[in-house]
Amino acid sequence: MTTSPHAEQLGRARTAAEYAAVIALLDADLNDAIARRRGCEQAEDRAVFGDGDLSAARIALDDCNDVVALLEKIIAAADKCRAAPRPPRQRRAPPSRRWAGKRKPRRRC
């Protein structure tokens, strides 16, 4: 079982638009995997009735189910990352106006 190349892009996504683009690609991969799963289910049905290798059909169906489950988990994780609010940036405190334009006096020990 291999992961989608889009899953690697998900790790590099930083903005909401990047997350949305990767999720769309993952969704397309998921639709393809579901279509392959339907084909594997039909092959399994044919094999049950004597037209094909049943064990190979079941192995292929298990692989398709694993890919579908993995893609669904990746998409769910991506949705969480996209929906999670980022903490606000901390701003620097403004410089003190007391010493604006003047040199600060030296501290004496």
C-alpha positions in Angstrom: 0.0 0.0 0.0 1.4 3.3 -1.0 0.4 6.8 0.0 -0.8 9.4 -2.3 1.7 11.9 -3.6 -0.7 14.6 -2.6 -0.3 13.5 1.1 3.3 14.8 0.9 2.0 18.1 -0.5 -0.4 18.3 2.5 2.6 18.4 4.9 4.0 21.4 3.0 0.6 23.3 2.9 0.6 26.5 4.9 -2.4 28.5 3.8 -6.1 27.7 3.6 -6.0 27.9 -0.2 -3.1 25.3 -0.3 -5.0 23.0 2.1 -8.2 23.4 -0.1 -6.2 22.5 -3.3 -4.6 19.5 -1.7 -7.9 18.3 -0.3 -9.5 18.6 -3.8 -6.7 16.4 -5.2 -7.1 13.9 -2.4 -10.8 13.8 -3.0 -10.2 13.0 -6.7 -7.8 10.2 -5.6 -10.5 8.9 -3.2 -13.1 8.8 -6.1 -10.7 6.8 -8.2 -10.0 4.4 -5.4 -13.8 3.9 -4.8 -14.2 3.2 -8.6 -11.4 0.6 -8.4 -13.0 -0.9 -5.4 -16.3 -1.4 -7.3 -14.3 -3.2 -10.0 -12.7 -5.4 -7.4 -16.0 -6.2 -5.9 -17.4 -7.2 -9.3 -14.3 -9.4 -9.9 -14.8 -11.0 -6.5 -18.4 -11.7 -7.4 -17.4 -13.3 -10.7 -14.7 -15.4 -8.9 -17.2 -16.7 -6.4 -19.2 -18.1 -9.3 -16.2 -19.7 -10.9 -14.9 -17.1 -13.3 -11.5 -16.1 -11.9 -9.2 -16.5 -9.0 -11.1 -15.8 -5.8 -8.0 -15.3 -3.6 -6.5 -12.8 -6.0 -9.8 -10.9 -6.2 -10.1 -10.8 -2.4 -6.5 -9.5 -2.0 -7.1 -6.8 -4.6 -10.3 -5.8 -2.8 -8.6 -5.7 0.6 -5.9 -3.4 -0.9 -8.6 -1.1 -2.4 -10.3 -1.0 1.0 -7.0 -0.1 2.7 -6.4 2.7 0.2 -9.9 4.1 0.6 -9.6 4.1 4.4 -6.1 5.8 4.3 -7.3 8.5 2.0 -10.4 9.1 4.2 -8.1 9.5 7.2 -5.8 11.9 5.3 -8.7 14.0 4.2 -10.1 14.1 7.7 -6.7 15.2 9.1 -6.4 17.9 6.4 -9.8 19.2 7.3 -8.8 19.5 11.0 -5.5 21.3 10.0 -7.4 23.7 7.8 -10.1 24.4 10.4 -7.7 24.8 13.4 -7.2 28.5 14.1 -3.7 29.6 14.3 -2.6 31.5 17.4 -2.3 35.3 16.9 1.1 36.7 16.3 2.6 38.4 19.2 3.5 42.0 18.6 6.4 43.9 20.0 5.7 46.4 22.6 6.1 49.9 21.3 9.3 51.6 22.3 9.1 53.9 25.3 8.5 57.5 24.3 10.4 58.6 27.3 13.7 58.1 25.6 12.6 58.9 22.1 15.4 60.7 20.3 17.6 60.7 23.4 20.3 58.4 24.6 19.5 56.3 27.5 21.5 57.1 30.6 24.1 54.6 31.6 23.3 52.4 34.5 25.7 52.6 37.4 26.6 49.5 39.2 
